[in-house]
Amino acid sequence: MAGSGIVAVTGSALLQAEIERVASAAGRTVTVIADLREGGPASEATAVDPLLLSAPVVLLGSDVALAGMLSADDAVARSRDRPWRGTTIIVGLAGEGAALWEAAGHWDADRVAVVPDASAWLVDVLADDAVDTRPRARGLAQDITAEGGSVVGVIGGCGGVGATSLCIAVAEAARRTGVEALLVDANAWGGGMDEMLDAAEEPGVRWTELREAVGRIAGDQLKEAVPQAHGLPLLTGTVDTVPAHALAAVMTAAREAYAVTVVDVGRDRAALHEWVRLVDRVILVLPARAVGSAAVLTAVLQDVDPDRVLAVIAGRPPDGLDPEAVAADAGARHYVVWRSLPSVGRRLGAGLQPSGLVGRRCHAPEAILHFAGAGAPG
């Protein structure tokens, strides 16, 4: 396979040998450089090596990643916004532990691979035909292992606006129209979809069992493992102790197994920053009463393409308030008005099953589902 464009950055002979072995097994060629800076470790240059700027995949050795974090003199290492655009995988050794995940956060890495334990997974990643020579766009996640399904994150502009209700209604719309969808509860502040959907006793894995995940999770295994609630595949449980690499592995598996994954993200600031990196599109649920209700989310969404953000206006906007202005104020280019969304939450609270949440005349869930998969409300 010619022209793989994969660049590895490491001065460790052990890591270099393992990376070259993995690349060979994947049928890829890899260019190894010893330093991030143009000219190598002895260089006083502050510019990044130009090979990195065009690489679609960068394998960043733990020796370089960790040393860079500790360097006070290296302008490249001090940057919190890595200067290259390619998918970045931190490659480290067993025993380096939590330091690898700290490095992943520092370098805004997409994955961590601990070799040799994760070498087989890394072979699968590099061998996949979806790894091409095109640098990826920065912003919302675009997985390198497969195009797969879409992951959409749902965020409430304020508490009690109906974000969880929307997630359930959209998942039900998917079920009704034959679209395979996974409903994910990642809201650490919420009451728990297990309870809302009366699924606490349903057998299947929860976040607790997945927090130790290392490397790749097969999509079909995730699909077989999650419980069902009223016909809706559901992943729920305590999410705030799940590390970033496990969240990423689960979302990769979800893309493989489902056409759409709907994630109730919640409003915790730290979680929002992490999930915005993991999802493909964002749905903001905003109260119809006023402009400015999503001001708290401005910093989180400032680098997100407005075309990938949908504002759902919950309730009936008062006279004189333009829904388009509410959406634009929140950084969204698309919007849907869902006048009856407040009543969906009340129906859930009263024990109504998902199949009875939305009347047949309401097309908002289908419009949102279309946006989740196609990028614009239907």
TORKOL-4160 file (C-alpha; in steps of 0.2 Angstrom, whole numbers, padded with zeros to 4 digits, m for minus):
378
<pt num="1" X="0000" Y="0000" Z="0000"/>
<pt num="2" X="0009" Y="0015" Z="m0006"/>
<pt num="3" X="0010" Y="0032" Z="0001"/>
<pt num="4" X="0004" Y="0028" Z="0019"/>
<pt num="5" X="0010" Y="0045" Z="0026"/>
<pt num="6" X="0011" Y="0038" Z="0043"/>
<pt num="7" X="0025" Y="0047" Z="0054"/>
<pt num="8" X="0032" Y="0040" Z="0070"/>
<pt num="9" X="0041" Y="0052" Z="0082"/>
<pt num="10" X="0052" Y="0043" Z="0094"/>
<pt num="11" X="0070" Y="0042" Z="0099"/>
<pt num="12" X="0068" Y="0025" Z="0108"/>
<pt num="13" X="0075" Y="0010" Z="0099"/>
<pt num="14" X="0063" Y="m0001" Z="0108"/>
<pt num="15" X="0047" Y="0009" Z="0103"/>
<pt num="16" X="0054" Y="0011" Z="0085"/>
<pt num="17" X="0056" Y="m0007" Z="0083"/>
<pt num="18" X="0039" Y="m0011" Z="0089"/>
<pt num="19" X="0031" Y="0003" Z="0078"/>
<pt num="20" X="0040" Y="m0004" Z="0063"/>
<pt num="21" X="0034" Y="m0021" Z="0067"/>
<pt num="22" X="0016" Y="m0016" Z="0069"/>
<pt num="23" X="0017" Y="m0005" Z="0053"/>
<pt num="24" X="0024" Y="m0020" Z="0043"/>
<pt num="25" X="0011" Y="m0032" Z="0049"/>
<pt num="26" X="m0002" Y="m0019" Z="0044"/>
<pt num="27" X="0005" Y="m0017" Z="0026"/>
<pt num="28" X="0011" Y="0001" Z="0029"/>
<pt num="29" X="0027" Y="0010" Z="0028"/>
<pt num="30" X="0031" Y="0022" Z="0042"/>
<pt num="31" X="0043" Y="0037" Z="0042"/>
<pt num="32" X="0052" Y="0038" Z="0059"/>
<pt num="33" X="0059" Y="0054" Z="0065"/>
<pt num="34" X="0067" Y="0057" Z="0082"/>
<pt num="35" X="0060" Y="0074" Z="0087"/>
<pt num="36" X="0046" Y="0085" Z="0084"/>
<pt num="37" X="0057" Y="0100" Z="0078"/>
<pt num="38" X="0064" Y="0103" Z="0061"/>
<pt num="39" X="0082" Y="0097" Z="0061"/>
<pt num="40" X="0080" Y="0084" Z="0075"/>
<pt num="41" X="0085" Y="0084" Z="0094"/>
<pt num="42" X="0101" Y="0094" Z="0092"/>
<pt num="43" X="0092" Y="0108" Z="0082"/>
<pt num="44" X="0088" Y="0125" Z="0090"/>
<pt num="45" X="0073" Y="0127" Z="0078"/>
<pt num="46" X="0056" Y="0131" Z="0085"/>
<pt num="47" X="0047" Y="0125" Z="0070"/>
<pt num="48" X="0039" Y="0108" Z="0069"/>
<pt num="49" X="0046" Y="0096" Z="0057"/>
<pt num="50" X="0036" Y="0098" Z="0040"/>
<pt num="51" X="0033" Y="0079" Z="0039"/>
<pt num="52" X="0021" Y="0081" Z="0053"/>
<pt num="53" X="0011" Y="0094" Z="0045"/>
<pt num="54" X="0006" Y="0083" Z="0031"/>
<pt num="55" X="0004" Y="0067" Z="0040"/>
<pt num="56" X="m0013" Y="0060" Z="0042"/>
<pt num="57" X="m0008" Y="0048" Z="0056"/>
<pt num="58" X="0006" Y="0053" Z="0069"/>
<pt num="59" X="0012" Y="0040" Z="0081"/>
<pt num="60" X="0019" Y="0050" Z="0095"/>
<pt num="61" X="0032" Y="0040" Z="0106"/>
<pt num="62" X="0030" Y="0041" Z="0125"/>
<pt num="63" X="0048" Y="0046" Z="0126"/>
<pt num="64" X="0045" Y="0062" Z="0116"/>
<pt num="65" X="0027" Y="0065" Z="0122"/>
<pt num="66" X="0032" Y="0065" Z="0141"/>
<pt num="67" X="0049" Y="0074" Z="0138"/>
<pt num="68" X="0040" Y="0087" Z="0129"/>
<pt num="69" X="0027" Y="0090" Z="0143"/>
<pt num="70" X="0042" Y="0093" Z="0155"/>
<pt num="71" X="0051" Y="0105" Z="0144"/>
<pt num="72" X="0051" Y="0123" Z="0148"/>
<pt num="73" X="0061" Y="0129" Z="0133"/>
<pt num="74" X="0052" Y="0120" Z="0119"/>
<pt num="75" X="0039" Y="0131" Z="0111"/>
<pt num="76" X="0031" Y="0116" Z="0102"/>
<pt num="77" X="0029" Y="0106" Z="0117"/>
<pt num="78" X="0022" Y="0120" Z="0127"/>
<pt num="79" X="0008" Y="0123" Z="0115"/>
<pt num="80" X="m0009" Y="0116" Z="0120"/>
<pt num="81" X="m0014" Y="0116" Z="0102"/>
<pt num="82" X="m0003" Y="0104" Z="0092"/>
<pt num="83" X="0003" Y="0111" Z="0076"/>
<pt num="84" X="m0001" Y="0096" Z="0065"/>
<pt num="85" X="m0019" Y="0090" Z="0060"/>
<pt num="86" X="m0017" Y="0072" Z="0058"/>
<pt num="87" X="m0024" Y="0059" Z="0070"/>
<pt num="88" X="m0012" Y="0057" Z="0084"/>
<pt num="89" X="m0009" Y="0041" Z="0094"/>
<pt num="90" X="0002" Y="0041" Z="0109"/>
<pt num="91" X="0012" Y="0025" Z="0109"/>
<pt num="92" X="0020" Y="0020" Z="0125"/>
<pt num="93" X="0026" Y="0005" Z="0136"/>
<pt num="94" X="0018" Y="m0005" Z="0149"/>
<pt num="95" X="0022" Y="0003" Z="0166"/>
<pt num="96" X="0021" Y="0021" Z="0161"/>
<pt num="97" X="0003" Y="0021" Z="0167"/>
<pt num="98" X="m0007" Y="0037" Z="0170"/>
<pt num="99" X="0007" Y="0047" Z="0163"/>
<pt num="100" X="0002" Y="0041" Z="0145"/>
<pt num="101" X="m0016" Y="0048" Z="0148"/>
<pt num="102" X="m0009" Y="0064" Z="0154"/>
<pt num="103" X="0001" Y="0065" Z="0138"/>
<pt num="104" X="m0014" Y="0062" Z="0128"/>
<pt num="105" X="m0023" Y="0076" Z="0136"/>
<pt num="106" X="m0008" Y="0088" Z="0133"/>
<pt num="107" X="m0006" Y="0083" Z="0115"/>
<pt num="108" X="m0024" Y="0082" Z="0111"/>
<pt num="109" X="m0021" Y="0064" Z="0106"/>
<pt num="110" X="m0035" Y="0054" Z="0099"/>
<pt num="111" X="m0029" Y="0037" Z="0106"/>
<pt num="112" X="m0016" Y="0029" Z="0117"/>
<pt num="113" X="m0008" Y="0012" Z="0113"/>
<pt num="114" X="0002" Y="0003" Z="0126"/>
<pt num="115" X="0013" Y="m0009" Z="0117"/>
<pt num="116" X="0015" Y="m0024" Z="0115"/>
<pt num="117" X="m0002" Y="m0027" Z="0124"/>
<pt num="118" X="m0011" Y="m0015" Z="0111"/>
<pt num="119" X="0000" Y="m0020" Z="0096"/>
<pt num="120" X="m0013" Y="m0031" Z="0088"/>
<pt num="121" X="m0026" Y="m0017" Z="0090"/>
<pt num="122" X="m0014" Y="m0004" Z="0082"/>
<pt num="123" X="m0011" Y="m0016" Z="0067"/>
<pt num="124" X="m0030" Y="m0016" Z="0065"/>
<pt num="125" X="m0030" Y="0003" Z="0065"/>
<pt num="126" X="m0016" Y="0006" Z="0053"/>
<pt num="127" X="m0022" Y="m0008" Z="0041"/>
<pt num="128" X="m0039" Y="m0001" Z="0039"/>
<pt num="129" X="m0042" Y="0007" Z="0022"/>
<pt num="130" X="m0050" Y="0022" Z="0030"/>
<pt num="131" X="m0032" Y="0028" Z="0035"/>
<pt num="132" X="m0028" Y="0038" Z="0020"/>
<pt num="133" X="m0016" Y="0052" Z="0015"/>
<pt num="134" X="m0028" Y="0066" Z="0019"/>
<pt num="135" X="m0026" Y="0076" Z="0035"/>
<pt num="136" X="m0041" Y="0076" Z="0045"/>
<pt num="137" X="m0051" Y="0092" Z="0049"/>
<pt num="138" X="m0049" Y="0098" Z="0067"/>
<pt num="139" X="m0064" Y="0100" Z="0078"/>
<pt num="140" X="m0077" Y="0086" Z="0081"/>
<pt num="141" X="m0071" Y="0068" Z="0081"/>
<pt num="142" X="m0069" Y="0059" Z="0064"/>
<pt num="143" X="m0063" Y="0041" Z="0068"/>
<pt num="144" X="m0049" Y="0034" Z="0058"/>
<pt num="145" X="m0054" Y="0016" Z="0060"/>
<pt num="146" X="m0070" Y="0017" Z="0050"/>
<pt num="147" X="m0082" Y="0030" Z="0043"/>
<pt num="148" X="m0097" Y="0020" Z="0052"/>
<pt num="149" X="m0111" Y="0028" Z="0060"/>
<pt num="150" X="m0113" Y="0045" Z="0068"/>
<pt num="151" X="m0112" Y="0050" Z="0086"/>
<pt num="152" X="m0122" Y="0065" Z="0091"/>
<pt num="153" X="m0120" Y="0074" Z="0108"/>
<pt num="154" X="m0135" Y="0082" Z="0116"/>
<pt num="155" X="m0132" Y="0096" Z="0128"/>
<pt num="156" X="m0145" Y="0106" Z="0138"/>
<pt num="157" X="m0143" Y="0125" Z="0138"/>
<pt num="158" X="m0149" Y="0125" Z="0156"/>
<pt num="159" X="m0155" Y="0112" Z="0168"/>
<pt num="160" X="m0173" Y="0105" Z="0166"/>
<pt num="161" X="m0174" Y="0110" Z="0148"/>
<pt num="162" X="m0178" Y="0093" Z="0141"/>
<pt num="163" X="m0161" Y="0086" Z="0134"/>
<pt num="164" X="m0163" Y="0069" Z="0141"/>
<pt num="165" X="m0181" Y="0068" Z="0135"/>
<pt num="166" X="m0176" Y="0073" Z="0118"/>
<pt num="167" X="m0162" Y="0059" Z="0118"/>
<pt num="168" X="m0175" Y="0046" Z="0122"/>
<pt num="169" X="m0188" Y="0052" Z="0110"/>
<pt num="170" X="m0175" Y="0053" Z="0096"/>
<pt num="171" X="m0169" Y="0035" Z="0100"/>
<pt num="172" X="m0188" Y="0029" Z="0099"/>
<pt num="173" X="m0190" Y="0038" Z="0082"/>
<pt num="174" X="m0175" Y="0029" Z="0076"/>
<pt num="175" X="m0182" Y="0012" Z="0082"/>
<pt num="176" X="m0199" Y="0016" Z="0074"/>
<pt num="177" X="m0191" Y="0020" Z="0057"/>
<pt num="178" X="m0179" Y="0005" Z="0057"/>
<pt num="179" X="m0163" Y="0015" Z="0060"/>
<pt num="180" X="m0151" Y="0006" Z="0072"/>
<pt num="181" X="m0147" Y="0018" Z="0086"/>
<pt num="182" X="m0139" Y="0017" Z="0103"/>
<pt num="183" X="m0145" Y="0028" Z="0118"/>
<pt num="184" X="m0130" Y="0033" Z="0129"/>
<pt num="185" X="m0132" Y="0041" Z="0146"/>
<pt num="186" X="m0116" Y="0051" Z="0150"/>
<pt num="187" X="m0125" Y="0064" Z="0161"/>
<pt num="188" X="m0116" Y="0063" Z="0178"/>
<pt num="189" X="m0129" Y="0076" Z="0185"/>
<pt num="190" X="m0144" Y="0067" Z="0178"/>
<pt num="191" X="m0156" Y="0055" Z="0187"/>
<pt num="192" X="m0151" Y="0040" Z="0176"/>
<pt num="193" X="m0159" Y="0033" Z="0161"/>
<pt num="194" X="m0160" Y="0016" Z="0169"/>
<pt num="195" X="m0173" Y="0023" Z="0181"/>
<pt num="196" X="m0182" Y="0034" Z="0169"/>
<pt num="197" X="m0184" Y="0019" Z="0157"/>
<pt num="198" X="m0187" Y="0006" Z="0171"/>
<pt num="199" X="m0171" Y="m0004" Z="0165"/>
<pt num="200" X="m0161" Y="m0005" Z="0181"/>
<pt num="201" X="m0164" Y="m0024" Z="0182"/>
<pt num="202" X="m0161" Y="m0027" Z="0163"/>
<pt num="203" X="m0146" Y="m0038" Z="0161"/>
<pt num="204" X="m0131" Y="m0030" Z="0151"/>
<pt num="205" X="m0115" Y="m0020" Z="0153"/>
<pt num="206" X="m0115" Y="m0002" Z="0161"/>
<pt num="207" X="m0101" Y="0011" Z="0161"/>
<pt num="208" X="m0094" Y="0003" Z="0176"/>
<pt num="209" X="m0089" Y="m0013" Z="0167"/>
<pt num="210" X="m0082" Y="m0003" Z="0152"/>
<pt num="211" X="m0071" Y="0009" Z="0162"/>
<pt num="212" X="m0056" Y="m0003" Z="0162"/>
<pt num="213" X="m0057" Y="m0005" Z="0143"/>
<pt num="214" X="m0039" Y="m0004" Z="0134"/>
<pt num="215" X="m0037" Y="m0003" Z="0116"/>
<pt num="216" X="m0051" Y="m0008" Z="0103"/>
<pt num="217" X="m0069" Y="m0014" Z="0108"/>
<pt num="218" X="m0077" Y="m0023" Z="0094"/>
<pt num="219" X="m0094" Y="m0016" Z="0088"/>
<pt num="220" X="m0103" Y="m0032" Z="0088"/>
<pt num="221" X="m0097" Y="m0036" Z="0106"/>
<pt num="222" X="m0104" Y="m0019" Z="0112"/>
<pt num="223" X="m0120" Y="m0022" Z="0103"/>
<pt num="224" X="m0123" Y="m0039" Z="0111"/>
<pt num="225" X="m0118" Y="m0033" Z="0128"/>
<pt num="226" X="m0129" Y="m0018" Z="0131"/>
<pt num="227" X="m0146" Y="m0019" Z="0139"/>
<pt num="228" X="m0162" Y="m0016" Z="0130"/>
<pt num="229" X="m0175" Y="m0004" Z="0137"/>
<pt num="230" X="m0192" Y="m0005" Z="0128"/>
<pt num="231" X="m0183" Y="m0010" Z="0112"/>
<pt num="232" X="m0170" Y="0004" Z="0114"/>
<pt num="233" X="m0152" Y="m0002" Z="0116"/>
<pt num="234" X="m0145" Y="0008" Z="0131"/>
<pt num="235" X="m0128" Y="0011" Z="0139"/>
<pt num="236" X="m0130" Y="0019" Z="0156"/>
<pt num="237" X="m0123" Y="0019" Z="0173"/>
<pt num="238" X="m0109" Y="0029" Z="0182"/>
<pt num="239" X="m0099" Y="0038" Z="0169"/>
<pt num="240" X="m0089" Y="0051" Z="0179"/>
<pt num="241" X="m0075" Y="0038" Z="0183"/>
<pt num="242" X="m0073" Y="0032" Z="0165"/>
<pt num="243" X="m0056" Y="0038" Z="0158"/>
<pt num="244" X="m0055" Y="0047" Z="0142"/>
<pt num="245" X="m0047" Y="0033" Z="0132"/>
<pt num="246" X="m0061" Y="0021" Z="0137"/>
<pt num="247" X="m0075" Y="0034" Z="0132"/>
<pt num="248" X="m0066" Y="0035" Z="0115"/>
<pt num="249" X="m0065" Y="0016" Z="0113"/>
<pt num="250" X="m0083" Y="0014" Z="0117"/>
<pt num="251" X="m0088" Y="0028" Z="0104"/>
<pt num="252" X="m0078" Y="0019" Z="0091"/>
<pt num="253" X="m0087" Y="0003" Z="0094"/>
<pt num="254" X="m0103" Y="0012" Z="0094"/>
<pt num="255" X="m0099" Y="0019" Z="0076"/>
<pt num="256" X="m0096" Y="0002" Z="0070"/>
<pt num="257" X="m0112" Y="m0006" Z="0077"/>
<pt num="258" X="m0125" Y="0008" Z="0075"/>
<pt num="259" X="m0131" Y="0020" Z="0062"/>
<pt num="260" X="m0133" Y="0034" Z="0075"/>
<pt num="261" X="m0127" Y="0035" Z="0093"/>
<pt num="262" X="m0137" Y="0048" Z="0104"/>
<pt num="263" X="m0127" Y="0054" Z="0119"/>
<pt num="264" X="m0135" Y="0063" Z="0134"/>
<pt num="265" X="m0119" Y="0073" Z="0138"/>
<pt num="266" X="m0126" Y="0083" Z="0153"/>
<pt num="267" X="m0118" Y="0100" Z="0157"/>
<pt num="268" X="m0103" Y="0096" Z="0168"/>
<pt num="269" X="m0089" Y="0108" Z="0161"/>
<pt num="270" X="m0075" Y="0095" Z="0161"/>
<pt num="271" X="m0086" Y="0082" Z="0153"/>
<pt num="272" X="m0092" Y="0094" Z="0140"/>
<pt num="273" X="m0074" Y="0098" Z="0134"/>
<pt num="274" X="m0071" Y="0079" Z="0132"/>
<pt num="275" X="m0087" Y="0074" Z="0123"/>
<pt num="276" X="m0086" Y="0089" Z="0111"/>
<pt num="277" X="m0070" Y="0080" Z="0105"/>
<pt num="278" X="m0078" Y="0063" Z="0104"/>
<pt num="279" X="m0095" Y="0067" Z="0094"/>
<pt num="280" X="m0098" Y="0071" Z="0076"/>
<pt num="281" X="m0112" Y="0083" Z="0079"/>
<pt num="282" X="m0120" Y="0093" Z="0093"/>
<pt num="283" X="m0138" Y="0096" Z="0098"/>
<pt num="284" X="m0141" Y="0111" Z="0109"/>
<pt num="285" X="m0158" Y="0110" Z="0118"/>
<pt num="286" X="m0163" Y="0128" Z="0122"/>
<pt num="287" X="m0178" Y="0136" Z="0131"/>
<pt num="288" X="m0189" Y="0146" Z="0120"/>
<pt num="289" X="m0190" Y="0160" Z="0132"/>
<pt num="290" X="m0174" Y="0171" Z="0129"/>
<pt num="291" X="m0158" Y="0174" Z="0119"/>
<pt num="292" X="m0143" Y="0170" Z="0129"/>
<pt num="293" X="m0148" Y="0154" Z="0137"/>
<pt num="294" X="m0133" Y="0145" Z="0131"/>
<pt num="295" X="m0120" Y="0158" Z="0136"/>
<pt num="296" X="m0111" Y="0146" Z="0148"/>
<pt num="297" X="m0108" Y="0134" Z="0133"/>
<pt num="298" X="m0099" Y="0147" Z="0122"/>
<pt num="299" X="m0081" Y="0143" Z="0127"/>
<pt num="300" X="m0085" Y="0124" Z="0125"/>
<pt num="301" X="m0092" Y="0126" Z="0107"/>
<pt num="302" X="m0081" Y="0141" Z="0101"/>
<pt num="303" X="m0071" Y="0129" Z="0089"/>
<pt num="304" X="m0085" Y="0119" Z="0083"/>
<pt num="305" X="m0091" Y="0121" Z="0065"/>
<pt num="306" X="m0109" Y="0129" Z="0066"/>
<pt num="307" X="m0114" Y="0118" Z="0052"/>
<pt num="308" X="m0112" Y="0103" Z="0065"/>
<pt num="309" X="m0123" Y="0111" Z="0078"/>
<pt num="310" X="m0142" Y="0110" Z="0079"/>
<pt num="311" X="m0152" Y="0121" Z="0091"/>
<pt num="312" X="m0168" Y="0113" Z="0097"/>
<pt num="313" X="m0180" Y="0127" Z="0103"/>
<pt num="314" X="m0190" Y="0119" Z="0117"/>
<pt num="315" X="m0207" Y="0126" Z="0119"/>
<pt num="316" X="m0217" Y="0140" Z="0111"/>
<pt num="317" X="m0206" Y="0156" Z="0108"/>
<pt num="318" X="m0215" Y="0171" Z="0114"/>
<pt num="319" X="m0221" Y="0184" Z="0102"/>
<pt num="320" X="m0206" Y="0194" Z="0095"/>
<pt num="321" X="m0193" Y="0182" Z="0099"/>
<pt num="322" X="m0185" Y="0175" Z="0083"/>
<pt num="323" X="m0180" Y="0156" Z="0085"/>
<pt num="324" X="m0166" Y="0159" Z="0072"/>
<pt num="325" X="m0159" Y="0172" Z="0083"/>
<pt num="326" X="m0159" Y="0160" Z="0098"/>
<pt num="327" X="m0150" Y="0147" Z="0087"/>
<pt num="328" X="m0137" Y="0160" Z="0080"/>
<pt num="329" X="m0134" Y="0166" Z="0097"/>
<pt num="330" X="m0129" Y="0149" Z="0103"/>
<pt num="331" X="m0118" Y="0146" Z="0088"/>
<pt num="332" X="m0129" Y="0135" Z="0078"/>
<pt num="333" X="m0133" Y="0137" Z="0060"/>
<pt num="334" X="m0148" Y="0125" Z="0060"/>
<pt num="335" X="m0163" Y="0125" Z="0071"/>
<pt num="336" X="m0179" Y="0115" Z="0075"/>
<pt num="337" X="m0193" Y="0122" Z="0086"/>
<pt num="338" X="m0201" Y="0108" Z="0096"/>
<pt num="339" X="m0216" Y="0116" Z="0105"/>
<pt num="340" X="m0221" Y="0100" Z="0114"/>
<pt num="341" X="m0204" Y="0095" Z="0121"/>
<pt num="342" X="m0208" Y="0101" Z="0138"/>
<pt num="343" X="m0223" Y="0089" Z="0139"/>
<pt num="344" X="m0212" Y="0074" Z="0134"/>
<pt num="345" X="m0203" Y="0075" Z="0150"/>
<pt num="346" X="m0219" Y="0075" Z="0160"/>
<pt num="347" X="m0225" Y="0060" Z="0151"/>
<pt num="348" X="m0209" Y="0051" Z="0155"/>
<pt num="349" X="m0210" Y="0055" Z="0173"/>
<pt num="350" X="m0228" Y="0048" Z="0173"/>
<pt num="351" X="m0221" Y="0032" Z="0167"/>
<pt num="352" X="m0227" Y="0032" Z="0149"/>
<pt num="353" X="m0217" Y="0021" Z="0137"/>
<pt num="354" X="m0206" Y="0029" Z="0124"/>
<pt num="355" X="m0217" Y="0023" Z="0110"/>
<pt num="356" X="m0231" Y="0035" Z="0117"/>
<pt num="357" X="m0220" Y="0050" Z="0120"/>
<pt num="358" X="m0223" Y="0060" Z="0104"/>
<pt num="359" X="m0239" Y="0062" Z="0094"/>
<pt num="360" X="m0239" Y="0057" Z="0075"/>
<pt num="361" X="m0241" Y="0075" Z="0070"/>
<pt num="362" X="m0224" Y="0080" Z="0078"/>
<pt num="363" X="m0210" Y="0078" Z="0066"/>
<pt num="364" X="m0196" Y="0086" Z="0077"/>
<pt num="365" X="m0188" Y="0069" Z="0082"/>
<pt num="366" X="m0187" Y="0063" Z="0064"/>
<pt num="367" X="m0179" Y="0080" Z="0059"/>
<pt num="368" X="m0166" Y="0079" Z="0073"/>
<pt num="369" X="m0163" Y="0061" Z="0068"/>
<pt num="370" X="m0160" Y="0066" Z="0050"/>
<pt num="371" X="m0148" Y="0080" Z="0056"/>
<pt num="372" X="m0138" Y="0067" Z="0067"/>
<pt num="373" X="m0135" Y="0056" Z="0051"/>
<pt num="374" X="m0135" Y="0069" Z="0037"/>
<pt num="375" X="m0130" Y="0085" Z="0044"/>
<pt num="376" X="m0146" Y="0096" Z="0042"/>
<pt num="377" X="m0163" Y="0094" Z="0049"/>
<pt num="378" X="m0175" Y="0085" Z="0037"/>
